[in-house]
């Protein structure tokens, strides 16, 4: 697990930082395993910031699988399979972010007087 954190930690968190910078905001703090996202983001902004790593790793995996399917020789099959596995593992690292997005959407739908 430590190896996966070392490989995917910074790229994952830096994608959150990039998303914040794209909307004109800054994170409160950045670490290898966590970015403190400001609390006052609108729901759409929060979904973008929290979901950008999932989008990037998911698209990377999809492109690698597409290239794997059309690989003309064994060497490229191995190359694209390794690349797809890399992006798939990166995509798994975004499951926590996707759960936070879901929780935020559910919270936004609850009535204000709900306990």
TIDREN-815688 format. One record per residue: z, y, x of N, C-alpha, C, O in turn. Coordinates in Angstrom, 2 decimals. Atoms other than C-alpha are relative to their C-alpha. Layout:
<gufis>
+---------+---------+---------+---------+---------+---------+---------+---------+---------+---------+---------+---------+
:     n.z :     n.y :     n.x :    ca.z :    ca.y :    ca.x :     c.z :     c.y :     c.x :     o.z :     o.y :     o.x :
+---------+---------+---------+---------+---------+---------+---------+---------+---------+---------+---------+---------+
:       Z :       Y :       X :       Z :       Y :       X :       Z :       Y :       X :       Z :       Y :       X :
...
+---------+---------+---------+---------+---------+---------+---------+---------+---------+---------+---------+---------+
</gufis>
This chain:
<gufis>
+---------+---------+---------+---------+---------+---------+---------+---------+---------+---------+---------+---------+
:     n.z :     n.y :     n.x :    ca.z :    ca.y :    ca.x :     c.z :     c.y :     c.x :     o.z :     o.y :     o.x :
+---------+---------+---------+---------+---------+---------+---------+---------+---------+---------+---------+---------+
:    0.00 :   -1.19 :    0.82 :    0.00 :    0.00 :    0.00 :    0.00 :    1.26 :    0.87 :   -0.67 :    2.24 :    0.54 :
:   -0.02 :   -1.16 :   -0.89 :    0.77 :    2.38 :    2.86 :   -1.38 :    0.29 :    0.57 :   -1.76 :    1.44 :    0.76 :
:    1.36 :   -0.18 :   -0.51 :   -2.73 :    1.79 :    4.20 :   -0.87 :    0.72 :   -1.03 :   -1.65 :    1.60 :   -0.69 :
:    0.78 :   -0.65 :    1.05 :   -4.25 :    2.77 :    0.85 :    0.39 :    1.47 :   -0.16 :   -0.47 :    2.32 :   -0.38 :
:   -0.45 :   -1.40 :    0.08 :   -2.12 :    5.93 :    0.74 :   -0.57 :    0.79 :    1.16 :   -1.00 :    1.93 :    0.99 :
:    0.56 :   -0.70 :   -1.16 :   -3.26 :    6.83 :    4.25 :   -1.50 :    0.24 :   -0.15 :   -2.00 :    1.29 :    0.26 :
:    1.45 :   -0.14 :    0.14 :   -6.92 :    6.26 :    3.37 :   -0.37 :    0.95 :   -1.13 :   -1.21 :    1.84 :   -0.95 :
:    0.42 :   -0.74 :    1.19 :   -7.09 :    7.78 :   -0.12 :    0.89 :    1.17 :   -0.36 :    0.54 :    1.96 :   -1.23 :
:   -0.95 :   -1.04 :    0.39 :   -4.10 :   10.14 :   -0.22 :   -0.56 :    1.40 :    0.12 :   -0.63 :    2.14 :   -0.86 :
:    0.50 :   -1.36 :   -0.20 :   -5.56 :   13.27 :    1.31 :   -1.29 :    0.29 :   -0.75 :   -1.39 :    1.35 :   -1.37 :
:    1.21 :   -0.32 :    0.78 :   -9.08 :   12.99 :   -0.20 :    0.29 :    0.21 :   -1.48 :   -0.26 :    1.12 :   -2.11 :
:   -0.35 :   -0.11 :    1.41 :   -7.58 :   12.47 :   -3.65 :    0.68 :    1.34 :   -0.28 :    0.30 :    2.06 :   -1.20 :
:   -0.76 :   -1.23 :    0.24 :   -5.15 :   15.37 :   -3.38 :   -0.84 :    1.24 :    0.30 :   -0.70 :    2.26 :   -0.38 :
:    0.84 :   -1.16 :   -0.31 :   -7.70 :   17.70 :   -1.77 :   -1.04 :    0.25 :   -1.10 :   -1.49 :    1.38 :   -1.26 :
:    0.87 :   -0.22 :    1.17 :   -9.98 :   17.14 :   -4.78 :    0.74 :    0.78 :   -1.08 :    0.13 :    1.60 :   -1.77 :
:   -0.80 :   -0.82 :    0.93 :   -7.14 :   18.49 :   -6.95 :    0.03 :    1.45 :    0.48 :   -0.13 :    2.38 :   -0.33 :
:   -0.04 :   -1.36 :   -0.55 :   -6.87 :   21.51 :   -4.62 :   -1.35 :    0.68 :   -0.20 :   -1.40 :    1.85 :   -0.58 :
:    1.34 :   -0.56 :    0.21 :  -10.65 :   22.03 :   -4.79 :   -0.18 :    0.41 :   -1.46 :   -0.71 :    1.49 :   -1.73 :
:    0.13 :   -0.33 :    1.42 :  -10.53 :   21.93 :   -8.60 :    0.80 :    1.26 :   -0.34 :    0.33 :    2.11 :   -1.08 :
:   -0.80 :   -1.21 :    0.23 :   -7.72 :   24.51 :   -8.62 :   -0.70 :    1.23 :    0.56 :   -0.72 :    2.28 :   -0.09 :
:    0.69 :   -1.14 :   -0.61 :   -9.68 :   26.77 :   -6.27 :   -1.24 :    0.39 :   -0.81 :   -1.58 :    1.56 :   -0.91 :
:    1.19 :   -0.29 :    0.80 :  -12.78 :   26.45 :   -8.46 :    0.33 :    0.79 :   -1.26 :   -0.51 :    1.55 :   -1.75 :
:   -0.39 :   -0.78 :    1.18 :  -10.86 :   27.85 :  -11.43 :    0.80 :    1.25 :    0.39 :    1.32 :    1.95 :   -0.47 :
:   -0.65 :   -1.22 :   -0.47 :   -9.33 :   30.59 :   -9.27 :    1.51 :   -0.08 :    0.11 :    2.18 :    0.96 :    0.07 :
:   -1.45 :    0.18 :   -0.11 :   -5.82 :   29.16 :   -8.93 :    0.35 :   -0.65 :    1.33 :   -0.52 :   -1.12 :    2.05 :
:   -0.50 :    0.64 :   -1.22 :   -3.68 :   27.86 :   -6.08 :    1.11 :   -0.97 :   -0.37 :    1.86 :   -0.72 :   -1.32 :
:   -1.11 :    0.93 :    0.27 :   -1.35 :   24.86 :   -5.98 :    1.31 :    0.57 :    0.51 :    1.32 :    1.39 :    1.44 :
:   -1.32 :   -0.41 :   -0.49 :    2.38 :   25.41 :   -5.58 :    0.31 :   -0.66 :    1.33 :    0.85 :   -0.02 :    2.23 :
:   -0.24 :    0.76 :   -1.23 :    2.60 :   22.71 :   -2.89 :   -1.01 :   -1.14 :    0.08 :   -1.48 :   -1.63 :   -0.95 :
:    0.94 :    1.09 :   -0.22 :    0.32 :   20.08 :   -1.36 :    0.61 :   -0.98 :    0.99 :    1.12 :   -0.58 :    2.04 :
:   -0.46 :    1.06 :   -0.89 :    1.35 :   16.76 :    0.18 :   -1.03 :   -1.13 :   -0.05 :   -1.98 :   -1.07 :   -0.83 :
:    0.96 :    1.10 :   -0.06 :   -0.44 :   13.51 :    1.01 :   -0.04 :   -0.79 :   -1.30 :   -1.06 :   -1.42 :   -1.61 :
:   -0.05 :    0.80 :    1.22 :    0.64 :   11.93 :   -2.26 :    0.17 :    0.82 :   -1.28 :    0.27 :    0.24 :   -2.36 :
:   -0.26 :   -0.79 :    1.20 :    1.09 :   14.86 :   -4.64 :   -0.43 :    1.45 :    0.19 :   -0.27 :    2.02 :    1.27 :
:    0.29 :   -1.43 :    0.05 :   -0.18 :   18.33 :   -5.56 :    0.76 :    0.56 :   -1.18 :    0.67 :    0.04 :   -2.29 :
:   -0.72 :   -0.66 :    1.10 :    2.06 :   20.61 :   -7.61 :   -0.96 :    0.95 :   -0.70 :   -1.30 :    2.02 :   -0.19 :
:    0.93 :   -0.78 :    0.80 :   -0.27 :   21.93 :  -10.29 :    0.80 :    1.01 :   -0.81 :    1.83 :    0.65 :   -1.38 :
:   -0.73 :   -0.99 :    0.81 :    0.81 :   25.19 :  -11.99 :    0.15 :   -0.46 :   -1.45 :   -0.74 :   -1.09 :   -2.01 :
:   -0.31 :    0.43 :    1.36 :    2.42 :   24.64 :  -15.39 :   -0.77 :    0.78 :   -1.07 :   -0.91 :    0.30 :   -2.20 :
:    0.58 :   -0.87 :    1.02 :    0.58 :   27.47 :  -17.14 :   -1.52 :   -0.16 :   -0.16 :   -2.17 :    0.74 :   -0.67 :
:    1.43 :    0.22 :    0.18 :   -2.93 :   25.96 :  -17.06 :   -0.28 :   -0.34 :   -1.46 :    0.51 :   -1.00 :   -2.13 :
:    0.45 :    0.40 :    1.34 :   -4.80 :   25.69 :  -20.34 :   -0.33 :   -1.49 :    0.03 :   -0.51 :   -2.06 :    1.11 :
:    0.24 :    1.44 :    0.06 :   -5.45 :   22.14 :  -21.52 :   -1.32 :   -0.38 :    0.66 :   -1.37 :   -1.37 :    1.40 :
:    1.29 :    0.28 :   -0.62 :   -9.11 :   22.24 :  -20.47 :    0.05 :    0.12 :    1.51 :   -0.52 :   -0.69 :    2.23 :
:   -0.15 :   -0.16 :   -1.44 :   -8.22 :   23.56 :  -17.03 :    0.79 :   -1.15 :    0.60 :    0.45 :   -1.66 :    1.67 :
:   -0.82 :    1.11 :   -0.49 :   -5.55 :   20.89 :  -16.63 :   -0.82 :   -1.29 :    0.07 :   -0.72 :   -2.04 :    1.04 :
:    0.84 :    1.20 :    0.00 :   -8.01 :   18.14 :  -17.59 :   -0.98 :    0.04 :    1.17 :   -1.20 :   -0.98 :    1.82 :
:    0.93 :   -0.13 :   -1.12 :  -10.51 :   19.47 :  -15.03 :    0.70 :   -0.24 :    1.32 :    0.22 :   -1.00 :    2.16 :
:   -0.71 :    0.12 :   -1.27 :   -7.95 :   19.75 :  -12.24 :    0.51 :   -1.42 :    0.21 :    0.35 :   -1.98 :    1.30 :
:   -0.55 :    1.35 :   -0.15 :   -6.30 :   16.39 :  -12.90 :   -1.10 :   -1.07 :    0.00 :   -0.92 :   -2.13 :    0.59 :
:    1.04 :    1.01 :    0.12 :   -9.56 :   14.59 :  -13.66 :   -1.10 :    0.04 :    1.03 :   -1.91 :   -0.89 :    1.08 :
:    1.08 :   -0.08 :   -0.98 :  -11.81 :   15.75 :  -10.82 :   -0.02 :   -1.19 :    0.96 :   -1.10 :   -1.71 :    1.21 :
:    0.07 :    1.19 :   -0.87 :  -10.76 :   12.92 :   -8.45 :   -0.55 :   -1.23 :   -0.73 :   -1.32 :   -1.99 :   -0.15 :
:    0.51 :    1.14 :    0.76 :  -11.42 :   10.34 :  -11.19 :   -1.50 :    0.11 :   -0.19 :   -2.23 :   -0.88 :   -0.08 :
:    1.43 :   -0.22 :    0.17 :  -14.82 :   11.87 :  -11.85 :   -0.76 :   -0.29 :    1.28 :   -1.78 :   -0.99 :    1.26 :
:    0.70 :    0.17 :   -1.27 :  -15.80 :   11.93 :   -8.18 :    0.01 :   -1.45 :    0.46 :   -1.03 :   -1.98 :    0.87 :
:   -0.06 :    1.40 :   -0.41 :  -14.57 :    8.43 :   -7.36 :   -0.80 :   -0.89 :   -0.95 :   -1.44 :   -1.84 :   -0.52 :
:    0.76 :    0.78 :    0.98 :  -16.10 :    7.07 :  -10.57 :   -1.50 :    0.14 :    0.20 :   -2.23 :   -0.85 :    0.16 :
:    1.43 :   -0.21 :   -0.26 :  -19.49 :    8.65 :   -9.89 :   -0.42 :   -0.65 :    1.30 :   -1.50 :   -1.24 :    1.38 :
:    0.31 :    0.65 :   -1.27 :  -19.37 :    7.44 :   -6.30 :   -0.15 :   -1.50 :   -0.17 :   -1.07 :   -2.10 :    0.38 :
:    0.07 :    1.45 :    0.24 :  -18.68 :    3.88 :   -7.45 :   -1.26 :   -0.35 :   -0.79 :   -1.93 :   -1.34 :   -0.48 :
:    1.20 :    0.28 :    0.81 :  -21.47 :    4.05 :  -10.05 :   -1.27 :    0.10 :    0.84 :   -2.17 :   -0.73 :    0.71 :
:    1.18 :   -0.15 :   -0.86 :  -24.00 :    5.31 :   -7.50 :   -0.11 :   -1.16 :    0.97 :   -1.20 :   -1.68 :    1.21 :
:    0.01 :    1.13 :   -0.94 :  -22.99 :    2.61 :   -5.02 :   -0.41 :   -1.29 :   -0.69 :   -1.15 :   -2.09 :   -0.11 :
:    0.39 :    1.21 :    0.74 :  -23.32 :   -0.12 :   -7.66 :   -1.49 :    0.04 :   -0.32 :   -2.17 :   -0.98 :   -0.24 :
:    1.43 :   -0.13 :    0.28 :  -26.74 :    1.21 :   -8.64 :   -0.81 :   -0.30 :    1.26 :   -1.82 :   -1.01 :    1.19 :
:    0.69 :    0.28 :   -1.26 :  -27.81 :    1.15 :   -4.99 :    0.13 :   -1.47 :    0.39 :   -0.79 :   -2.06 :    0.95 :
:   -0.22 :    1.42 :   -0.28 :  -26.30 :   -2.33 :   -4.61 :   -0.97 :   -0.87 :   -0.79 :   -1.52 :   -1.83 :   -0.25 :
:    0.91 :    0.78 :    0.84 :  -28.40 :   -3.65 :   -7.49 :   -1.43 :    0.05 :    0.53 :   -2.16 :   -0.93 :    0.44 :
:    1.37 :   -0.18 :   -0.48 :  -31.59 :   -2.28 :   -5.92 :   -0.13 :   -0.15 :    1.51 :   -1.15 :    0.24 :    2.07 :
:    0.05 :    0.16 :   -1.46 :  -30.78 :   -3.16 :   -2.30 :   -1.10 :   -1.00 :    0.38 :   -1.16 :   -2.09 :   -0.19 :
:    1.12 :    0.88 :   -0.33 :  -33.86 :   -4.68 :   -0.62 :    0.34 :   -1.14 :    0.97 :   -0.43 :   -2.10 :    1.06 :
:   -0.32 :    1.05 :   -0.96 :  -32.09 :   -6.79 :    2.02 :    1.51 :   -0.24 :    0.04 :    2.29 :    0.52 :   -0.54 :
:   -1.40 :    0.42 :   -0.04 :  -28.78 :   -8.50 :    2.79 :    0.89 :    1.05 :    0.67 :    2.02 :    1.28 :    0.23 :
:   -0.80 :   -1.01 :   -0.71 :  -27.58 :   -5.82 :    5.21 :    0.37 :    1.16 :   -0.92 :    1.51 :    1.62 :   -0.91 :
:   -0.30 :   -1.10 :    0.92 :  -27.85 :   -3.11 :    2.58 :    0.85 :   -0.46 :   -1.18 :    1.62 :    0.33 :   -1.72 :
:   -0.89 :    0.54 :    1.02 :  -26.22 :   -5.36 :   -0.01 :    1.44 :    0.07 :    0.49 :    2.33 :    0.51 :   -0.25 :
:   -1.34 :   -0.04 :   -0.57 :  -23.21 :   -5.66 :    2.29 :    0.48 :    1.44 :    0.11 :    1.63 :    1.74 :   -0.21 :
:   -0.36 :   -1.41 :   -0.14 :  -23.23 :   -1.91 :    2.99 :    0.39 :    0.61 :   -1.34 :    1.43 :    1.24 :   -1.45 :
:   -0.28 :   -0.60 :    1.31 :  -23.40 :   -0.89 :   -0.68 :    1.17 :   -0.68 :   -0.69 :    1.87 :   -0.03 :   -1.47 :
:   -1.16 :    0.68 :    0.56 :  -20.85 :   -3.54 :   -1.67 :    1.29 :    0.57 :    0.58 :    2.26 :    0.79 :   -0.14 :
:   -1.17 :   -0.61 :   -0.63 :  -18.38 :   -2.12 :    0.86 :    0.23 :    1.41 :   -0.52 :    1.36 :    1.82 :   -0.77 :
:   -0.10 :   -1.37 :    0.51 :  -19.13 :    1.40 :   -0.33 :    0.52 :    0.00 :   -1.44 :    1.37 :    0.82 :   -1.80 :
:   -0.46 :    0.09 :    1.39 :  -18.65 :    0.40 :   -3.98 :    1.47 :   -0.39 :   -0.06 :    2.21 :    0.13 :   -0.89 :
:   -1.42 :    0.39 :   -0.04 :  -15.34 :   -1.29 :   -3.13 :    0.87 :    1.18 :    0.41 :    1.96 :    1.36 :   -0.14 :
:   -0.74 :   -1.18 :   -0.44 :  -14.19 :    1.86 :   -1.32 :    0.20 :    0.97 :   -1.17 :    1.32 :    1.42 :   -1.43 :
:   -0.11 :   -0.94 :    1.12 :  -14.95 :    4.09 :   -4.31 :    0.78 :   -0.58 :   -1.17 :    1.47 :    0.15 :   -1.87 :
:   -0.77 :    0.63 :    1.08 :  -13.50 :    1.56 :   -6.77 :    1.49 :    0.09 :    0.29 :    2.28 :    0.37 :   -0.61 :
:   -1.42 :   -0.14 :   -0.36 :  -10.19 :    1.55 :   -4.88 :    0.45 :    1.45 :   -0.15 :    1.56 :    1.71 :   -0.61 :
:   -0.31 :   -1.41 :    0.22 :  -10.29 :    5.35 :   -4.87 :    0.14 :    0.32 :   -1.47 :    1.01 :    1.10 :   -1.86 :
:   -0.09 :   -0.20 :    1.44 :  -10.90 :    5.26 :   -8.60 :    1.29 :   -0.55 :   -0.58 :    1.86 :    0.03 :   -1.50 :
:   -1.28 :    0.54 :    0.46 :   -7.85 :    3.06 :   -9.10 :    1.15 :    0.94 :    0.32 :    2.16 :    0.95 :   -0.38 :
:   -1.07 :   -0.95 :   -0.35 :   -5.79 :    5.73 :   -7.37 :    0.11 :    1.14 :   -0.99 :    1.05 :    1.93 :   -0.93 :
:   -0.01 :   -1.10 :    0.98 :   -6.62 :    8.07 :  -10.25 :    0.58 :   -0.42 :   -1.35 :    0.61 :    0.39 :   -2.27 :
:   -0.54 :    0.44 :    1.29 :   -5.05 :    5.97 :  -13.02 :    1.21 :    0.82 :   -0.43 :    1.37 :    1.11 :   -1.61 :
:   -1.15 :   -0.84 :    0.33 :   -1.84 :    8.01 :  -12.84 :   -0.43 :    1.35 :   -0.53 :    0.17 :    1.87 :   -1.47 :
:    0.52 :   -1.29 :    0.48 :   -3.83 :   11.22 :  -13.25 :   -0.55 :   -0.14 :   -1.42 :   -0.33 :    0.73 :   -2.26 :
:    0.55 :    0.21 :    1.34 :   -5.64 :    9.78 :  -16.27 :    1.11 :   -0.17 :   -1.03 :    0.97 :    0.28 :   -2.17 :
:   -1.15 :    0.13 :    0.91 :   -2.29 :    8.84 :  -17.82 :    0.63 :    1.36 :   -0.28 :    1.04 :    1.63 :   -1.41 :
:   -0.55 :   -1.35 :    0.21 :   -1.04 :   12.41 :  -17.29 :   -0.90 :    0.83 :   -0.91 :   -0.42 :    1.60 :   -1.74 :
:    0.93 :   -0.70 :    0.88 :   -4.19 :   13.79 :  -18.93 :    0.21 :   -0.46 :   -1.44 :    0.28 :    0.35 :   -2.36 :
:   -0.22 :    0.54 :    1.34 :   -3.66 :   11.48 :  -21.91 :    1.30 :    0.52 :   -0.59 :    1.35 :    0.91 :   -1.75 :
:   -1.29 :   -0.50 :    0.49 :    0.00 :   12.53 :  -22.18 :   -0.10 :    1.47 :   -0.38 :    0.48 :    1.90 :   -1.37 :
:    0.16 :   -1.42 :    0.30 :   -1.00 :   16.20 :  -22.08 :   -0.77 :    0.19 :   -1.31 :   -0.43 :    1.06 :   -2.11 :
:    0.77 :   -0.11 :    1.24 :   -3.57 :   15.69 :  -24.84 :    0.83 :   -0.41 :   -1.21 :    0.74 :    0.23 :   -2.26 :
:   -0.87 :    0.42 :    1.10 :   -1.06 :   13.83 :  -27.01 :    1.03 :    1.08 :   -0.28 :    1.31 :    1.38 :   -1.44 :
:   -1.01 :   -1.06 :    0.16 :    1.55 :   16.54 :  -26.41 :   -0.60 :    1.22 :   -0.70 :    0.07 :    1.86 :   -1.51 :
:    0.65 :   -1.15 :    0.63 :   -0.95 :   19.23 :  -27.44 :   -0.26 :   -0.25 :   -1.48 :   -0.36 :    0.71 :   -2.26 :
:    0.28 :    0.34 :    1.39 :   -1.60 :   17.39 :  -30.72 :    1.26 :   -0.09 :   -0.86 :    1.16 :   -0.05 :   -2.09 :
:   -1.24 :    0.14 :    0.76 :    2.07 :   17.05 :  -31.73 :    0.36 :    1.31 :   -0.69 :    0.10 :    2.38 :   -0.14 :
:   -0.47 :   -1.23 :    0.65 :    3.48 :   19.53 :  -34.26 :    1.12 :    0.64 :    0.83 :    1.84 :   -0.06 :    1.55 :
:   -0.99 :   -0.72 :   -0.81 :    5.72 :   22.19 :  -32.72 :    1.43 :   -0.39 :   -0.34 :    2.31 :   -0.30 :    0.52 :
:   -1.37 :    0.35 :    0.40 :    8.77 :   21.04 :  -34.69 :    0.29 :   -1.49 :    0.16 :    1.32 :   -1.97 :   -0.31 :
:   -0.18 :    1.45 :   -0.19 :    8.34 :   17.36 :  -33.70 :    1.06 :   -0.26 :    1.07 :    1.04 :    0.36 :    2.13 :
:   -1.06 :    0.31 :   -0.98 :   11.37 :   15.88 :  -31.94 :   -0.21 :   -1.35 :    0.59 :    0.58 :   -1.78 :    1.43 :
+---------+---------+---------+---------+---------+---------+---------+---------+---------+---------+---------+---------+
</gufis>
